Amino acid sequence: MHDESTVAKFVVFKVMDYLLALPIEDVLKAVNYSSVAGGGLRTMGVVQLGGHMIRVLDLHQHISVESLSQLPANHLFLVITRSSGGELCGIPVDEPPNLVELPLAMMQRLPMSQIQGNALLEMVSHAAVLSQENVTTTIFLLDVKRVLNTSMNDSQKRLPGNRQMAV
């Protein structure tokens, strides 16, 4: 197949129409989302799993505001990862995640000039384009740090009385 030194394993999952990936080392667990205790906490963006509180990073909300009416009512799975600060984070996904081996040479860094203003691209760092039997698939490598930054920026914009200052 591929030389072992040039292949990495990724957990790939679908959010809306996009395939996103995290390196396998960054994924702690994938759980059935409906079994995660949350109650009223879910509406606050937090769920409880065992003795741990997990911040929910719902990428659906960040990718496309126009598509919010098309969101599924229930996400079936929660991909659990950890931020660089050690905070547990869960990403709701609609289908079971897959383990995929990708050649590292296929992972291309996205140019910063293309990222600005595109919600999806602000949360990813690399992309791999795969072609098989006349079907082209793009997998975006999710950057949890960028997701958290995007999430914080969106929260700040929604705070009452928070106005952008003209410079």
C-alpha positions as semicolon CSV with decimal commas, in nm:
position;residue;x (nm);y (nm);z (nm)
1;M;0,000;0,000;0,000
2;H;0,194;0,308;0,127
3;D;0,525;0,338;0,305
4;E;0,439;0,333;0,679
5;S;0,651;0,641;0,750
6;T;0,449;0,854;0,507
7;V;0,099;0,747;0,615
8;A;-0,094;0,883;0,912
9;K;-0,423;0,771;1,065
10;F;-0,713;1,013;1,093
11;V;-1,062;0,997;1,237
12;V;-1,284;1,130;0,957
13;F;-1,638;1,249;1,019
14;K;-1,908;1,433;0,830
15;V;-2,048;1,769;0,935
16;M;-2,315;1,890;0,694
17;D;-2,167;1,830;0,348
18;Y;-1,803;1,839;0,459
19;L;-1,563;1,564;0,556
20;L;-1,345;1,674;0,847
21;A;-1,058;1,489;1,010
22;L;-0,856;1,485;1,329
23;P;-0,532;1,291;1,376
24;I;-0,609;0,967;1,562
25;E;-0,377;1,079;1,844
26;D;-0,605;1,379;1,908
27;V;-0,927;1,177;1,940
28;L;-0,993;1,043;2,287
29;K;-1,320;0,871;2,211
30;A;-1,627;0,865;1,989
31;V;-1,951;0,804;2,178
32;N;-2,318;0,772;2,105
33;Y;-2,439;1,128;2,160
34;S;-2,789;1,029;2,272
35;S;-2,639;0,833;2,564
36;V;-2,443;1,134;2,691
37;A;-2,606;1,296;2,993
38;G;-2,679;1,658;2,933
39;G;-3,033;1,759;3,012
40;G;-3,045;2,138;3,022
41;L;-2,667;2,155;2,993
42;R;-2,680;2,076;2,620
43;T;-2,847;2,408;2,546
44;M;-2,555;2,575;2,723
45;G;-2,301;2,398;2,504
46;V;-2,187;2,150;2,769
47;V;-2,253;1,780;2,828
48;Q;-2,148;1,544;3,104
49;L;-1,976;1,215;3,028
50;G;-1,897;1,012;3,336
51;G;-1,738;1,256;3,579
52;H;-1,625;1,493;3,304
53;M;-1,782;1,811;3,171
54;I;-1,730;1,839;2,796
55;R;-1,762;2,159;2,596
56;V;-1,967;2,097;2,282
57;L;-1,827;2,252;1,965
58;D;-2,120;2,239;1,725
59;L;-1,954;2,305;1,391
60;H;-2,291;2,314;1,215
61;Q;-2,352;2,657;1,370
62;H;-2,019;2,792;1,247
63;I;-2,014;2,654;0,894
64;S;-2,336;2,801;0,757
65;V;-2,588;3,024;0,927
66;E;-2,816;2,995;0,624
67;S;-2,831;2,616;0,666
68;L;-2,936;2,617;1,032
69;S;-3,295;2,534;0,937
70;Q;-3,166;2,221;0,762
71;L;-2,979;2,090;1,066
72;P;-3,071;1,745;1,192
73;A;-3,257;1,758;1,522
74;N;-3,029;1,500;1,682
75;H;-2,661;1,436;1,632
76;L;-2,585;1,068;1,666
77;F;-2,220;1,074;1,772
78;L;-1,983;1,291;1,970
79;V;-1,613;1,292;1,877
80;I;-1,421;1,381;2,192
81;T;-1,087;1,558;2,176
82;R;-0,882;1,785;2,398
83;S;-0,786;2,149;2,344
84;S;-0,423;2,257;2,375
85;G;-0,514;2,382;2,725
86;G;-0,642;2,038;2,824
87;E;-1,015;2,118;2,804
88;L;-1,232;1,828;2,689
89;C;-1,427;1,916;2,374
90;G;-1,691;1,719;2,188
91;I;-1,784;1,763;1,823
92;P;-2,137;1,642;1,735
93;V;-2,148;1,448;1,409
94;D;-2,439;1,289;1,226
95;E;-2,277;0,964;1,113
96;P;-2,030;0,725;1,274
97;P;-1,672;0,850;1,229
98;N;-1,430;0,641;1,023
99;L;-1,063;0,559;1,067
100;V;-0,876;0,650;0,747
101;E;-0,510;0,623;0,653
102;L;-0,390;0,912;0,440
103;P;-0,050;0,969;0,284
104;L;0,099;1,278;0,448
105;A;0,210;1,402;0,106
106;M;-0,159;1,447;0,017
107;M;-0,215;1,690;0,307
108;Q;-0,172;2,040;0,166
109;R;-0,156;2,348;0,388
110;L;-0,431;2,596;0,305
111;P;-0,308;2,943;0,210
112;M;-0,392;3,209;0,471
113;S;-0,518;3,443;0,198
114;Q;-0,800;3,198;0,119
115;I;-0,902;3,148;0,481
116;Q;-1,024;3,495;0,578
117;G;-1,402;3,527;0,570
118;N;-1,474;3,159;0,507
119;A;-1,612;3,003;0,827
120;L;-1,510;2,648;0,737
121;L;-1,161;2,741;0,624
122;E;-1,107;2,943;0,943
123;M;-1,136;2,614;1,137
124;V;-0,908;2,393;0,928
125;S;-0,538;2,394;0,850
126;H;-0,488;2,141;0,569
127;A;-0,686;1,961;0,301
128;A;-0,642;1,632;0,119
129;V;-0,806;1,571;-0,217
130;L;-0,870;1,205;-0,296
131;S;-0,975;1,074;-0,635
132;Q;-1,116;0,725;-0,680
133;E;-1,322;0,595;-0,969
134;N;-1,419;0,938;-1,107
135;V;-1,519;1,065;-0,760
136;T;-1,321;1,344;-0,598
137;T;-1,343;1,385;-0,221
138;T;-1,191;1,659;-0,009
139;I;-1,106;1,597;0,356
140;F;-1,027;1,899;0,572
141;L;-0,795;1,866;0,872
142;L;-0,968;2,033;1,165
143;D;-0,761;2,257;1,390
144;V;-0,923;2,249;1,737
145;K;-0,740;2,565;1,842
146;R;-0,889;2,752;1,545
147;V;-1,234;2,607;1,618
148;L;-1,212;2,736;1,975
149;N;-1,100;3,079;1,849
150;T;-1,388;3,090;1,600
151;S;-1,627;2,980;1,872
152;M;-1,504;3,253;2,108
153;N;-1,528;3,519;1,836
154;D;-1,885;3,414;1,752
155;S;-1,983;3,426;2,120
156;Q;-1,838;3,775;2,157
157;K;-2,035;3,897;1,853
158;R;-2,360;3,772;2,008
159;L;-2,311;3,938;2,348
160;P;-2,561;4,218;2,412
161;G;-2,407;4,561;2,389
162;N;-2,096;4,431;2,216
163;R;-2,032;4,676;1,935
164;Q;-1,748;4,683;1,691
165;M;-1,551;5,004;1,718
166;A;-1,481;5,192;1,399
167;V;-1,114;5,262;1,348
